[in-house]
Amino acid sequence: MTVIRAADARRSETPGGVMTTFASPTQGAAARSMWRVEARPRAVGPLHDFDAEQVWSWLDGTATVELGEESFSVAAGDTVVMPARTPRRVTAGPDTGYTAVVTARAGARALSADGSDDYGTPPWIA
């Protein structure tokens, strides 16, 4: 068994928010990564894709999720399964932003929305 202490969680910051890695290949997990996303109010993530399924579960706040040709309003308690090879963008709600917990296959790679560019494995998944 591997125990990853809160003090050992890795934090990565982007213009849209902070990702805190709970488990990943470099933090005790071999098959899956898990991280928390804390997005600032009105933060707009990039339109992008992944080569692996992601599961997002909202703990707090609200967001709009663009997934393929659809758009969903989500709030605390909602979960969105984002299939691989489906362009996505998450926009934080205007008042409080959001907090979500996300999991994906270890080593999942970010791609451009059209899949033509491979951006590699983000630090919060590595």
Secondary structure, 3 states (H helix, E strand, C coil): CCCCCHHHCEEEEECCEEEEEEECHHHCCCCEEEEEEEECCCCECCCEEECCCEEEEEEEEEEEEEECCEEEEEECCCEEEECCCCCEEEEECCCCCEEEEEEEECCCCEEECCCCCEEECCCCCC
